[in-house]
């Protein structure tokens, strides 16, 4: 008789059937994903594990454990980059409505105002222009490792760190979407990695039910400040042509902050550099960038209400300078 594989217990817990299955505890989830990321689970088990997690629905305690495992595997838990950046900016959007990553200009404007920003992500599933390509237009480049990102932030105040550069194993799990045809909870895990243990973070979701999940996980992980929005394509990006809501969490305190519409039209043009230079005819695109700057302002605690955040964002945008790599 062949002994049961040690990972089978986690698949069984998730999938044994109505009334008998349950979500994993935080410790179980941390142990299980740790095994996956170390290559200790059979590929068949990995696929079953990810899809059962998705089918059951994402549980805050469970996802907190998954995030802890991912941080352990990527070396984030060593604290080597703690305090190296002020604002965490995940970019893992995959929306069909995405065009230019206007939020990149927002992050760079905040950087030039003296706020260090670490952006991390994977745009493998985006329907629009990806961040690495946009960086090239601006004369910038992605970081090649977490240490390299730390050095770039120290030099320029900004770095974009691809998931593949600091956690290849997690990147492979994320890319199983191509094989499985569905997103898995790994997408949520990636958004909440916080590779520099920042004091503040912004986060974008595509489906509103994920807002409470992301805030709940962040609270369990002891994240200091987080602003979550339903953003374009799931990115941290505010559409100024529509009223929306920012969900602001500071420690255990949470509040909903209505964000008014600021313009009548939505960004449709192309050309990040043209917007940065302030060329004429790009008012809607500029409004998108400035409105998104306001999300960073709220996350950093530079303003407490939407009106003040929008005013600070206008000042930050007006103070931008030429981008240098």
N, C-alpha and C positions, 0 to 999 in steps of 0.2 A: 504494500500500500504506500502511495506517494504522500509525503507530508504536504499539508496545505501551505501555500506561499504566504509569508507573513503579511503581505499587503492585502490579501484577500479579505481580511476582517473589515477593512474600511469600505471596500466595494459592497460587502454584505450589509454593513450597517446602513448604508445609503439606499440600498436597493432591494431589501428583503420583502417588500410588499406593503399594501395598505394596512395601517394599524401597527406595523412592526418596524418599519424603517424610521429613521430619524436623521436629523442633521448631525454632523460631527461636533463634538465639543471643541473649544478653542485649542486645547492641548492635542486632541486627536488630529485636528486639521493641520496643525503645525508639524506634527510628526509625519503625517501622510504625505503632505506636499514636499517636505524635506526629503523623504525617500524617493519621490518622483524626480526631484531636481538633482539628486545624486545618482540617478540611473539605477535605483534598486528595485523598481517596479517594472513588470513586463509591459511592453507597449500595448497589449490588449487591455491590461488593467488600467493603464493611463487613460485610454479612450473612454472606457466604461466609467471611470472615476469622474472625469470632467463632465461627461454628459449627465450623469446622475446628479452631480452638484447643480447643474443647470436646471434639470427637470424638477428637482425638489424646490428650487428657489433659493436665492442667496440669503443666508442667515448672518446677522452682524457678528456674533461670536465666532462662527465658523470662518467667515472671511477674515476676521482679525487674526486668527491662527494661521490662515493661508498667507497673509501679508507678512507675518513674523517669520514664517518659513522662507519666504522669498527674500526677505531682507537678510536672513542668516546666510542663505546660499550665495547672495551677491556680495557678501562682506560688509553690508551697510551697518550691521549691528556692532562693528568694531569701533564706531564713533570717530573714525579718522577724518571725516568730512563735516562733523557736527559744527555748526556755527559758520561754515564757509560761505553760506548764502542766506539771504533773508526771506526769499519768496520761492516756494516750490510751485512749478507750473507744469503739470502733466499734459501731454499731447498724444492722445491715442484715438482720435476721432476717425470715424469711418462713414460719415453721412453722405448720402447721394447728392445733397444740396451744396456741398462744399465747393468753393472755387479757390480764391487766394487765401492763404493763412494770415488774415489781417491781424490776428492776435499776436503774431510775431513782432509786428511793429509796436504794439502796445507794450510788450515785455521789454523791448529795447528802449522805449521812451522812459519807462520806469527805471531802467538801468542807468540811463544818463542823468536821471534825477537823484542818483546816489543810492538806489536800492538794488542790492545784488540778487540776480535772478538765475535760478537753475531750472532749465526746461529739459524734460526727459520724455522720450516717447518712441513710438513706432507708428508710422503712417502706412503700413503695409496694405491696409484695407481702405484707405481713403479714396474717394471718388474725385477729389480735386488735387490741387498741387501740394506736394508734400513739403515738409519743413526743410529737409536737407537741400532740395532744389531751390527753395526760396532763399535760404542762407547764401547760396552761391551768387544769386543776383545782388545781394547786399554786400558781397565781398567777404563773407564770413564762412566758417567751416564748422562741421560737427566736431565734438570732442571724440577722442579715440579710446578713452578710458575714464574711470571715475577720478583718478589722480590728475589726468590731463584736464578734465572739466574743472576740477578745483583750481588748477593753475590758471585756466582761462578766466574764471570768475575773479580771481585775485588780480589779474592783469586788466580786465576790461569790464568786470561787473556782470558779465553774462556768459552762459555756456549752454549749448544744446547737446545733451548726452543721449545718443541712441540706446535703446534697450539692449540691442545686440552687442554694444560695446562694454556694458557692465554686468549683463546677465544673459549670456547666450542660451543657457538652458531654459530660462523663462521665456525668452524670445521664441524658442522652438515650440514651446507649449502654446503661446499666443498664436503662432502661425499654423497650428493644427486646425484652425478655422477653415483653411483651404481644403483640408481633408474631411473634416466632420460636417462642414456646411453650416455650422452654428457658432456663435460666440460662446465662450465659456466664462466662468467666473475669473479666469486669469486676466481678463480685460479690466475688471474691477480691481483686482490685486495690483496690477501695474500702475493704475492711476493713484493708488494710495501708498506707493513705495517710499516716497519722501527720502531720496537717497542722500540728502545732505542734512537731515534732521533740522529743518528750518523752523523759524518761529511763526511763519505764516504760510498759507497755501491757498491757491484757487483751484477749482475743480469743475469740470463740465460734464454733464450727462445728457444723453439723448432722450431717454424715457424718464418721465417724472418719478415713477416709483423708486428709482435708484437714488433719489436725493436723500431720503431718510436712511437708506442703507449706507451710503458714503459717510454721512454725518455720524451715524451710529458707530461705524467702524473706527472713524477718526477719534471719537470720544473714548472708545475702549483702548485705543493705542496711546492716549494721552497727548494727542496733537494740540498745540496751544491755540491756533487760530485757523479757521477754514471758512472760505466762502464758496458755496456750490451754486451753480446756475444751470438751467436747461439751455445749453448753448448750441450754436449752429454746427450740425454734424457731430454733436457730442463734444465739441471743443469748448475751451474757455473763451467764448466770444459772445458779445451782447449785440443783438440786432436793435439799433436805436429807432427803427421804424415801428417797433411794437413794444407795448408795455410788458414788463416781465417782473421776476422776483429774484432777489438774492437771498440765499439762506445763509445766515451768518452765525457761526458757532465759535464761541470763545470759551475754552474749557468745557464746563458742563452746561453753560448757558447758550440757548439757541433762540434766534428770532428771525422772522420773515421781514424783509425790507422791500417794499414795492419800488420798482424802478420805472419811471415814466418813459413814454415814447419821446424821442428828442427830434426826430426828423420825419419826413413823410415818405421817403424813398429808401430802398434797400441797396446795399453795395452790389454792383454788378460788373464794374470795370476790372481791368487787369493792370498789373504794374505796381509792385510794392514800392519800388524806388521813386516812382512818380508821386505817390502819395506822401512819402517821407519828405520829398523836396517841396511839397506844397503846391504842385502844379494845378492850374485852373481846371474846373469841370469835374473834380473828384470829391465833391462835398459829401456825398453819401458814404463813400469809402472812408474818408477822414473821420466822419461822425462815428462809424463803426469802431475805428481804432481808438478814438478818444473815449467812447462809451465803455470800451473794454479796459482801458487804462483805469477807469473808475472802479472796476472790480478789484484790481490790484490795490488801489487806494484803500478800499474797504477792508481787504484782507490784512493789510499792513497796519491798520488802525490809524490811518492818517485822517480819516473822517468817520463820523458815526451815522450820517444819514445820506440819502441819495443825492440831495441837492448839493451838499458840501463836497461829496465825492466827485460829482460831475464838475464842480468849479475847480477843485484841485487838479483833476485830470486835464482840464483845458490849460491850466498853467504849466503842467508838466509837458504837455504836447508843444506848447508855444516855446518852451525852453530847449527843445531838442537841437542837436548839432549834427554835423556830418558824421556818418557811420564809418568807423575805421576798424579793420580787422585785426 
